[in-house]
């Protein structure tokens, strides 16, 4: 059971939150009080750790409606940013004790008694280790003799006398955005955090990842909507009820699709504040079930505006007549530009496939077999991010969708089938 707990606690957001360290991380800290500062209107939120830059608190609403806080640790080499509520490179972090901003500061490696981080170039953390039988003191940032301290050091640390930690993580074939972690003889596939890649030399996800050239592009999130409202890839919890699935619609892939009645929405929590960069693919199928005359009503299909903020990606349906409509899709970029396009008119009584893509400076909307380029100023800019989750069937400023939605897939890359 101990091994299973370790695996589960590392899967969420590629963050470490292991039980053996939890009491140390929370010592002298009222985690629930910190969560009172956190916006949990979408079901969960994040707040800074008051002592350590490489930690943060994940706040959720418990079954008894009380706030529950869990301390989590960023991937090695990254620090927390409360501004964007994500682990980022040190030069992007707004943490007040960031050693890359004040190079006289050091940061303790909480997993060992002798490890610590410095930042001599103002950009990246340097892993360091005290000499053999020495302990690092975070009080004055120095190493002191302690024969009880015999922890192994990180690979590639500045230490030369202490033993090095044997690495139990290995490169994933043809995909530097993942790695294999060997636990009790079993290799478990793990994902690196967004913007990082696995380094065998560092035994960690530290380097910049070129996600445009990932050899294998699999869905990051996949909702088949066949028998339940669950992500088949296991990356996200979702909001919704299994009773919404209809198996009577013959054109549904896999025998089922979610029916949205104008009051329902399915939420993918893990996409909250996600960094998309310029490698983004969203695909799904839908069939509208709208009644009444067309009056230029705009209906939400899929976007990331669940928290009443402006979406940074989205696809919506504009009803132009009782039986026809057009699909609109696009992005909001980090340069402040909003770039969109729309499809030709289509029948609302048929199933349609939709794909929204951004691959570097190229962006497009695909509806059925037609491609509609997304044009605009500064398309080389990355997709902006927002502290909201992906929502299906509902969007800020739009009417709630009525009809079927099926086979929702989100990729942090562009599959080969969509590159032509």
C-alpha positions as CSV (number, residue, x, y, z in Angstrom):
1,X,0.0,0.0,0.0
2,X,2.9,2.4,0.7
3,X,4.1,2.2,-2.9
4,X,0.6,2.8,-4.3
5,X,0.3,5.9,-2.1
6,X,3.6,7.3,-3.4
7,X,2.5,6.8,-7.0
8,X,-0.9,8.5,-6.6
9,X,0.5,11.5,-4.7
10,X,3.0,12.2,-7.6
11,X,0.4,12.0,-10.4
12,X,-1.4,15.2,-9.6
13,X,0.1,18.1,-11.6
14,X,3.5,16.4,-11.6
15,X,3.9,17.6,-8.0
16,X,5.3,15.8,-5.0
17,X,3.2,15.6,-1.9
18,X,4.4,12.5,-0.1
19,X,3.0,11.6,3.3
20,X,6.4,11.3,5.0
21,X,7.2,14.9,4.3
22,X,3.8,16.5,4.9
23,X,4.2,17.1,8.7
24,X,7.5,18.8,8.1
25,X,6.1,21.1,5.4
26,X,3.2,22.2,7.6
27,X,5.2,22.6,10.8
28,X,4.1,25.9,12.5
29,X,1.8,26.7,9.6
30,X,-2.0,26.9,9.6
31,X,-2.7,25.5,6.2
32,X,-6.5,26.0,6.5
33,X,-6.0,29.6,7.4
34,X,-3.8,30.1,4.2
35,X,-6.6,28.5,2.2
36,X,-9.0,31.2,3.4
37,X,-7.1,33.6,1.1
38,X,-7.6,31.3,-1.8
39,X,-10.3,31.5,-4.5
40,X,-12.0,28.1,-4.5
41,X,-15.1,29.1,-6.5
42,X,-14.2,26.5,-9.2
43,X,-13.7,23.7,-6.6
44,X,-10.0,24.2,-5.9
45,X,-7.3,26.8,-5.8
46,X,-3.7,27.5,-4.9
47,X,-1.9,29.8,-2.5
48,X,1.8,30.4,-1.7
49,X,3.7,28.6,1.1
50,X,4.9,31.3,3.6
51,X,8.4,29.8,4.1
52,X,9.6,27.9,1.0
53,X,9.5,29.2,-2.6
54,X,9.4,25.7,-4.0
55,X,6.3,24.7,-2.1
56,X,2.7,25.8,-2.5
57,X,-0.7,24.9,-0.9
58,X,-3.5,23.2,-3.0
59,X,-6.8,24.1,-1.4
60,X,-10.0,22.2,-2.0
61,X,-13.5,22.1,-0.5
62,X,-14.0,19.0,1.5
63,X,-17.2,16.9,1.9
64,X,-18.2,18.8,5.0
65,X,-17.7,22.1,3.0
66,X,-14.6,22.9,5.0
67,X,-11.4,24.1,3.3
68,X,-8.7,21.4,3.1
69,X,-5.1,22.3,2.3
70,X,-2.3,20.1,1.0
71,X,1.3,21.2,0.7
72,X,2.9,20.3,-2.6
73,X,6.4,20.7,-4.0
74,X,7.3,22.0,-7.4
75,X,9.4,19.9,-9.8
76,X,13.0,20.3,-8.9
77,X,14.4,23.5,-10.5
78,X,11.0,25.3,-10.5
79,X,9.6,27.8,-8.0
80,X,6.1,28.8,-7.2
81,X,4.5,32.0,-8.6
82,X,1.4,33.3,-6.9
83,X,0.8,35.7,-9.7
84,X,0.1,32.9,-12.3
85,X,-0.5,30.2,-9.7
86,X,1.9,27.7,-11.2
87,X,5.4,26.4,-10.8
88,X,7.6,28.4,-13.1
89,X,11.3,29.0,-13.9
90,X,13.0,31.0,-11.1
91,X,13.3,34.2,-13.1
92,X,9.5,34.2,-13.5
93,X,8.7,33.5,-9.8
94,X,7.4,36.4,-7.6
95,X,8.4,34.6,-4.4
96,X,10.1,37.1,-2.0
97,X,12.8,34.6,-1.0
98,X,13.7,33.7,-4.5
99,X,17.6,33.2,-4.6
100,X,17.7,34.2,-8.3
101,X,16.5,37.7,-7.2
102,X,18.7,37.9,-4.1
103,X,21.8,35.8,-4.7
104,X,22.8,36.0,-1.1
105,X,19.9,33.7,-0.3
106,X,19.9,29.9,-0.4
107,X,17.0,27.5,-0.5
108,X,17.0,24.2,1.4
109,X,16.4,20.9,-0.4
110,X,13.7,19.6,1.8
111,X,14.2,15.9,0.8
112,X,17.8,15.7,2.2
113,X,19.7,16.9,5.2
114,X,22.6,18.2,3.3
115,X,21.2,19.6,0.0
116,X,20.5,23.2,-0.9
117,X,20.0,25.4,-3.9
118,X,21.8,28.6,-5.0
119,X,21.3,30.8,-8.1
120,X,24.5,32.4,-9.4
121,X,23.4,33.4,-12.9
122,X,20.0,34.9,-11.9
123,X,18.2,32.4,-14.1
124,X,18.4,28.8,-12.9
125,X,18.8,27.0,-9.6
126,X,22.1,25.2,-8.9
127,X,21.9,22.0,-6.9
128,X,24.5,21.9,-4.1
129,X,25.4,19.4,-1.4
130,X,27.4,19.7,1.8
131,X,30.4,17.5,2.2
132,X,30.2,14.0,3.7
133,X,28.8,14.0,7.3
134,X,27.7,17.6,7.1
135,X,24.2,19.1,7.4
136,X,22.9,22.2,5.7
137,X,21.5,24.9,8.1
138,X,18.8,27.1,6.6
139,X,19.3,29.6,9.5
140,X,22.6,31.0,8.1
141,X,22.9,29.0,4.8
142,X,26.1,27.1,5.9
143,X,27.2,23.5,6.2
144,X,28.0,22.1,9.7
145,X,29.5,18.8,10.8
146,X,26.9,16.2,11.7
147,X,27.8,12.5,11.5
148,X,24.1,11.5,11.5
149,X,23.6,13.2,8.2
150,X,24.4,10.7,5.4
151,X,21.8,11.5,2.8
152,X,22.7,10.9,-0.9
153,X,23.2,14.0,-3.1
154,X,21.4,15.0,-6.3
155,X,23.2,14.0,-9.5
156,X,25.3,16.9,-10.9
157,X,25.4,18.8,-7.6
158,X,28.5,20.9,-6.8
159,X,29.5,18.4,-4.1
160,X,32.4,16.1,-4.7
161,X,32.9,14.1,-1.5
162,X,29.4,12.9,-0.6
163,X,27.9,9.8,-2.2
164,X,25.6,10.4,-5.2
165,X,22.0,9.3,-5.3
166,X,21.3,6.4,-7.6
167,X,18.8,7.5,-10.2
168,X,15.7,5.3,-10.5
169,X,14.2,7.4,-13.4
170,X,15.0,6.8,-17.0
171,X,14.3,8.4,-20.4
172,X,11.0,7.6,-22.1
173,X,11.6,6.3,-25.6
174,X,11.2,9.1,-28.2
175,X,9.5,11.5,-25.8
176,X,11.5,13.8,-23.7
177,X,8.3,15.3,-22.1
178,X,7.9,12.0,-20.1
179,X,10.1,9.6,-18.1
180,X,10.0,6.1,-16.7
181,X,10.1,5.8,-12.9
182,X,11.2,2.4,-11.5
183,X,9.3,1.4,-8.4
184,X,9.9,-2.1,-6.9
185,X,10.9,-3.3,-10.3
186,X,7.9,-1.8,-12.2
187,X,8.4,1.0,-14.6
188,X,5.7,3.7,-14.4
189,X,5.2,6.3,-17.1
190,X,5.2,9.9,-15.7
191,X,4.8,13.3,-17.4
192,X,7.1,16.2,-16.9
193,X,5.6,19.6,-15.9
194,X,4.7,21.9,-18.8
195,X,7.8,23.6,-20.2
196,X,10.2,21.1,-18.8
197,X,11.8,17.9,-20.1
198,X,13.5,14.9,-18.5
199,X,17.3,15.0,-18.1
200,X,19.0,11.7,-17.3
201,X,22.0,13.6,-16.1
202,X,19.9,15.5,-13.6
203,X,17.6,12.6,-12.9
204,X,14.7,15.2,-13.0
205,X,12.6,17.2,-15.4
206,X,14.5,20.4,-15.7
207,X,15.3,21.3,-19.3
208,X,13.1,23.3,-21.7
209,X,10.9,21.0,-23.8
210,X,10.4,21.4,-27.5
211,X,6.8,20.1,-27.6
212,X,6.4,20.9,-31.3
213,X,8.7,18.0,-32.1
214,X,7.3,15.4,-29.7
215,X,7.5,12.1,-31.6
216,X,4.3,10.6,-30.1
217,X,1.4,12.9,-29.6
218,X,-1.2,11.3,-27.4
219,X,-4.2,13.1,-25.8
220,X,-3.5,14.7,-22.5
221,X,-7.2,14.6,-21.6
222,X,-9.7,12.4,-23.3
223,X,-13.4,12.2,-22.6
224,X,-15.0,9.3,-24.6
225,X,-18.3,9.8,-22.9
226,X,-19.2,6.2,-23.5
227,X,-20.2,5.0,-20.1
228,X,-19.1,7.7,-17.7
229,X,-17.9,11.3,-17.3
230,X,-14.3,10.4,-16.8
231,X,-11.0,11.3,-18.3
232,X,-9.7,8.1,-19.9
233,X,-6.1,9.4,-19.6
234,X,-6.5,9.8,-15.8
235,X,-5.0,13.3,-15.8
236,X,-8.0,15.2,-14.4
237,X,-10.9,15.0,-12.1
238,X,-14.1,16.1,-13.8
239,X,-17.4,17.7,-12.8
240,X,-20.6,16.0,-14.2
241,X,-22.9,13.1,-13.8
242,X,-22.8,9.7,-15.5
243,X,-26.6,9.8,-15.9
244,X,-26.1,12.6,-18.5
245,X,-24.8,10.0,-21.0
246,X,-27.3,8.9,-23.7
247,X,-26.7,5.6,-25.5
248,X,-29.7,6.0,-27.8
249,X,-28.0,8.4,-30.2
250,X,-26.9,6.1,-33.1
251,X,-24.1,8.4,-34.4
252,X,-22.3,8.6,-31.1
253,X,-18.8,7.1,-31.2
254,X,-18.4,4.2,-28.8
255,X,-22.2,3.9,-28.1
256,X,-22.6,7.0,-25.9
257,X,-22.5,10.8,-25.8
258,X,-23.3,13.4,-23.1
259,X,-26.6,15.2,-23.6
260,X,-26.5,18.8,-22.5
261,X,-30.0,20.2,-21.6
262,X,-29.0,23.9,-21.3
263,X,-28.2,23.6,-17.6
264,X,-25.3,21.1,-17.6
265,X,-21.6,21.5,-17.9
266,X,-18.6,19.1,-17.7
267,X,-15.4,20.6,-16.2
268,X,-11.8,19.4,-16.6
269,X,-10.2,20.8,-13.4
270,X,-6.6,19.9,-14.3
271,X,-6.6,22.6,-17.1
272,X,-6.9,25.4,-14.5
273,X,-4.2,28.0,-15.3
274,X,-2.4,25.6,-17.7
275,X,0.5,26.9,-19.8
276,X,-0.4,26.0,-23.4
277,X,2.5,27.8,-25.2
278,X,1.9,27.3,-28.9
279,X,1.3,23.6,-29.1
280,X,-2.5,23.0,-28.7
281,X,-5.1,20.7,-30.2
282,X,-8.7,20.4,-29.1
283,X,-11.0,18.0,-31.0
284,X,-14.6,16.9,-30.4
285,X,-17.9,16.0,-32.1
286,X,-21.3,17.6,-31.5
287,X,-24.9,17.6,-32.6
288,X,-27.2,20.5,-31.7
289,X,-30.7,20.1,-30.4
290,X,-31.9,23.7,-30.4
291,X,-35.5,24.8,-30.9
292,X,-37.0,28.1,-31.9
293,X,-36.0,30.6,-34.6
294,X,-32.4,31.6,-35.2
295,X,-31.7,35.0,-33.7
296,X,-27.9,35.1,-33.7
297,X,-27.7,33.3,-30.4
298,X,-24.2,32.2,-29.4
299,X,-23.9,28.8,-27.7
300,X,-20.8,27.5,-25.8
301,X,-19.3,24.3,-26.9
302,X,-15.8,24.1,-25.3
303,X,-13.6,26.8,-23.7
304,X,-11.8,27.7,-20.5
305,X,-14.0,30.4,-19.0
306,X,-15.6,28.4,-16.1
307,X,-14.6,31.1,-13.6
308,X,-16.4,34.0,-15.3
309,X,-13.2,35.2,-16.9
310,X,-12.3,35.8,-20.5
311,X,-11.4,32.5,-22.2
312,X,-8.0,32.0,-23.8
313,X,-9.2,29.3,-26.1
314,X,-12.7,28.5,-27.2
315,X,-15.2,27.1,-29.7
316,X,-18.8,28.3,-29.9
317,X,-21.8,27.9,-32.1
318,X,-23.7,30.8,-33.7
319,X,-27.3,29.9,-34.6
320,X,-28.2,31.7,-37.8
321,X,-31.6,30.1,-38.5
322,X,-33.8,27.4,-37.0
323,X,-31.7,24.6,-38.7
324,X,-28.3,26.2,-39.5
325,X,-25.4,27.8,-37.7
326,X,-21.7,28.6,-37.9
327,X,-18.8,27.5,-35.7
328,X,-16.4,30.1,-34.3
329,X,-13.1,29.3,-32.7
330,X,-9.9,31.0,-31.7
331,X,-7.4,32.1,-29.0
332,X,-6.4,35.0,-26.8
333,X,-2.6,35.4,-27.0
334,X,0.0,36.7,-24.6
335,X,0.6,39.7,-26.7
336,X,-3.0,40.8,-26.0
337,X,-4.4,39.9,-29.4
338,X,-7.5,37.9,-29.9
339,X,-7.5,35.8,-33.1
340,X,-10.6,34.0,-34.4
341,X,-12.2,32.5,-37.4
342,X,-15.6,31.0,-38.4
343,X,-16.9,28.2,-40.5
344,X,-19.4,28.2,-43.4
345,X,-23.0,27.5,-42.5
346,X,-23.8,23.9,-41.5
347,X,-26.8,21.9,-40.6
348,X,-27.8,21.8,-36.9
349,X,-29.5,18.4,-37.3
350,X,-26.3,16.5,-38.1
351,X,-23.2,15.4,-36.3
352,X,-20.1,17.5,-36.9
353,X,-16.4,17.1,-36.0
354,X,-14.4,20.2,-34.8
355,X,-10.7,20.7,-34.3
356,X,-9.0,23.8,-33.0
357,X,-5.2,23.9,-33.5
358,X,-2.2,26.2,-32.7
359,X,1.1,24.9,-33.9
360,X,3.8,27.5,-33.5
361,X,2.7,30.6,-35.6
362,X,0.0,28.6,-37.4
363,X,-3.5,28.3,-36.1
364,X,-6.7,27.0,-37.7
365,X,-10.2,25.7,-37.1
366,X,-11.3,22.5,-38.8
367,X,-15.0,21.6,-39.1
368,X,-15.7,18.3,-40.8
369,X,-13.4,18.2,-43.8
370,X,-13.0,22.0,-44.1
371,X,-10.0,24.0,-42.9
372,X,-10.5,27.7,-41.8
373,X,-7.2,29.5,-41.2
374,X,-7.0,31.7,-38.1
375,X,-5.3,35.0,-39.1
376,X,-4.2,37.9,-37.0
377,X,-1.3,40.0,-35.7
378,X,1.4,38.3,-33.7
379,X,0.4,34.7,-34.1
380,X,3.9,33.7,-33.1
381,X,2.9,34.7,-29.6
382,X,1.9,31.9,-27.2
383,X,-1.6,31.3,-26.0
384,X,-2.4,33.3,-22.8
385,X,-3.4,31.4,-19.7
386,X,-6.1,32.1,-17.2
387,X,-7.0,30.8,-13.8
388,X,-10.0,28.8,-15.1
389,X,-10.6,25.2,-16.1
390,X,-11.8,23.7,-19.4
391,X,-15.6,23.7,-19.5
392,X,-17.8,21.7,-22.0
393,X,-21.3,23.0,-22.7
394,X,-21.0,26.3,-20.9
395,X,-19.0,29.5,-21.3
396,X,-18.9,33.0,-19.9
397,X,-21.0,35.4,-22.0
398,X,-22.6,32.5,-24.0
399,X,-25.8,30.6,-23.9
400,X,-25.6,27.1,-22.4
401,X,-25.4,24.4,-25.1
402,X,-28.4,22.1,-25.8
403,X,-27.5,18.9,-27.7
404,X,-24.9,16.1,-27.8
405,X,-21.1,16.4,-27.4
406,X,-18.8,13.4,-27.7
407,X,-15.1,12.4,-28.0
408,X,-13.5,15.4,-26.4
409,X,-9.7,15.3,-26.7
410,X,-7.1,17.9,-25.7
411,X,-3.5,17.5,-26.7
412,X,-0.5,19.5,-25.5
413,X,0.9,18.9,-29.0
414,X,-0.3,18.6,-32.6
415,X,-0.9,15.0,-33.9
416,X,0.5,14.1,-37.3
417,X,-3.0,13.7,-38.7
418,X,-3.6,17.5,-38.2
419,X,-0.3,18.8,-39.5
420,X,-1.2,18.6,-43.1
